[in-house]
Amino acid sequence: ATERLLLERSLKGPCWLRIENPMPMENKTAWTQFAYIVDSPDRFCTLEEHREPPRLSALTLNLVTHLSAKTNEEEIVMASGLYTPELPVTEAPS
């Protein structure tokens, strides 16, 4: 569905979108702070004015698993992560 929306509306990123008449979702399906729904793909359009892209927060997560001899299932034995709170979208990572 996402690919079809991008192709049909000629959305190329990164870009800013104008979304008309978004309605809050009652039953969120993702772990996001905000979730909205629109009634038609025609409600999306790109903004022509230039704006600075927002900075992103990113988490790189690494899990190490081990096969348990008792349960014969994979268990997480180590977890590590690297959190970057202000990741620029337009620059290469340093």
C-alpha positions in Angstrom: 0.0 0.0 0.0 2.8 2.4 0.8 4.6 1.8 -2.5 1.4 2.4 -4.4 0.8 5.6 -2.6 4.3 6.9 -3.3 4.1 6.0 -7.0 0.5 7.3 -7.6 1.2 10.6 -5.8 4.7 11.0 -7.2 6.1 11.4 -3.7 9.9 11.5 -3.6 11.9 11.9 -0.5 12.9 13.3 1.7 10.2 15.9 1.4 7.6 17.6 3.5 4.0 16.6 3.0 0.7 18.4 3.5 -1.9 16.0 4.8 -5.5 17.3 4.7 -8.1 16.3 7.3 -6.2 13.7 9.3 -8.2 11.9 11.9 -6.7 10.4 15.1 -6.8 6.6 15.1 -8.7 5.1 17.9 -6.8 1.8 17.9 -3.2 2.4 17.2 -1.4 -0.4 15.4 2.2 0.9 16.1 4.2 2.1 19.0 4.1 5.7 17.9 3.2 8.7 19.9 0.7 9.9 17.3 -1.3 7.9 14.8 -3.6 9.4 12.2 -5.7 8.1 9.3 -7.0 9.8 6.1 -10.0 8.8 4.0 -8.3 9.1 0.6 -4.8 9.1 -0.9 -5.7 12.4 -2.6 -5.3 14.1 0.8 -1.5 13.9 0.4 0.6 16.6 -1.4 4.2 17.8 -1.3 5.0 21.3 -0.1 6.8 23.3 -2.6 8.5 25.6 -0.1 11.9 24.6 1.1 12.1 23.7 4.8 15.0 22.2 6.8 14.5 18.5 7.3 13.9 17.4 10.9 16.6 15.6 12.8 15.9 12.0 13.6 16.5 9.8 16.6 17.9 6.4 15.8 18.6 3.2 17.8 20.9 0.5 16.6 20.2 -2.7 18.4 22.4 -5.8 18.5 21.1 -9.0 20.1 23.2 -12.2 20.8 21.2 -15.4 21.2 22.1 -18.9 22.4 20.3 -22.2 21.9 19.1 -23.4 25.4 19.9 -27.0 26.0 16.9 -27.3 28.4 14.1 -25.7 26.3 15.7 -26.1 22.8 14.8 -22.5 22.1 16.8 -19.4 21.3 17.4 -17.1 24.3 18.8 -13.6 24.3 22.0 -13.7 26.3 23.3 -10.2 25.5 21.8 -6.9 24.2 23.6 -3.7 23.2 22.5 -0.6 21.6 23.7 2.8 20.3 21.3 5.7 20.5 21.8 8.8 18.4 19.3 11.6 19.4 20.1 14.2 16.7 20.8 12.3 13.5 20.9 14.7 10.5 19.0 13.4 7.4 21.0 15.3 4.8 24.6 14.6 6.1 26.7 11.5 6.0 27.4 10.0 9.4 30.7 10.9 10.9 
